[in-house]
Amino acid sequence: MICSAGPALIWQNVSNQMVFRDILENKQFFPGDYLLNTDTGRPERIFAYPVYGILGDVQAAIYVNLALETLQRRVGELNLPFCASGP
């Protein structure tokens, strides 16, 4: 797996995004939204996992953006047979 993290260009309050509302409500892994990254304009998918406090309440979230262009390129490098994508 290749991971990277760069500094945010500006501080952003993302508490209004569905991913964080879902984590607060359901207190479990969030499998993702599709969105356009506001910094790059590229499509991404968001994944998040809640971080619990001592009392079991959500204190924070681990938040990951998966760049779909990167995923498409990596899958293309696998040289899968034509039929690997389905019938």
C-alpha positions in Angstrom: 0.0 0.0 0.0 1.3 3.5 -0.8 0.3 6.2 1.6 1.1 9.9 1.7 0.1 12.9 3.7 0.8 16.4 2.9 -0.1 19.5 4.9 -3.5 21.0 4.3 -3.4 24.2 2.3 -5.9 25.8 4.6 -7.6 24.7 7.8 -11.0 23.4 7.0 -13.9 22.6 9.3 -15.3 19.4 7.8 -17.8 18.6 10.6 -20.7 19.3 8.2 -19.6 16.5 5.9 -21.7 13.3 5.8 -18.8 11.2 6.9 -18.5 12.8 10.3 -22.3 13.1 10.9 -22.5 9.3 10.1 -19.7 8.5 12.5 -21.3 10.4 15.3 -24.6 8.9 14.7 -23.7 5.2 14.0 -20.3 5.0 15.9 -18.8 2.7 13.3 -16.7 2.5 10.2 -17.9 4.7 7.4 -17.3 3.1 3.9 -17.2 6.3 2.0 -18.6 9.0 -0.1 -17.6 10.0 -3.6 -16.5 13.6 -4.0 -14.4 16.0 -5.8 -11.4 17.2 -3.8 -11.7 20.9 -3.4 -7.9 21.4 -3.6 -7.2 19.2 -6.7 -10.6 18.9 -8.4 -10.0 15.1 -8.7 -12.5 12.4 -7.7 -11.9 10.7 -4.4 -13.6 8.3 -2.0 -13.6 9.0 1.7 -13.3 6.3 4.4 -13.4 7.1 8.1 -13.3 5.2 11.4 -14.3 6.7 14.8 -11.8 7.1 17.7 -13.5 6.5 21.0 -12.9 8.1 24.4 -12.7 6.4 27.7 -16.5 6.7 28.1 -17.2 5.2 24.7 -18.0 8.5 23.0 -16.5 9.5 19.7 -13.6 11.9 20.3 -12.1 12.0 16.8 -12.0 10.2 13.5 -9.3 8.6 11.3 -10.1 10.0 7.9 -8.7 8.7 4.5 -9.2 10.0 1.0 -8.6 7.5 -1.8 -7.7 9.2 -5.0 -9.7 7.2 -7.6 -7.2 8.1 -10.4 -4.5 6.4 -8.4 -6.6 3.4 -7.8 -7.4 3.1 -11.5 -3.8 3.4 -12.4 -2.7 0.8 -9.9 -5.4 -1.7 -10.9 -4.3 -1.1 -14.6 -0.7 -2.1 -13.7 -1.9 -5.5 -12.5 -2.2 -6.8 -16.0 -5.4 -8.8 -15.2 -7.0 -11.0 -17.8 -9.9 -9.4 -19.7 -12.5 -11.6 -18.0 -11.3 -10.5 -14.5 -13.7 -7.5 -14.5 -16.8 -9.7 -14.8 -19.0 -11.4 -17.3 
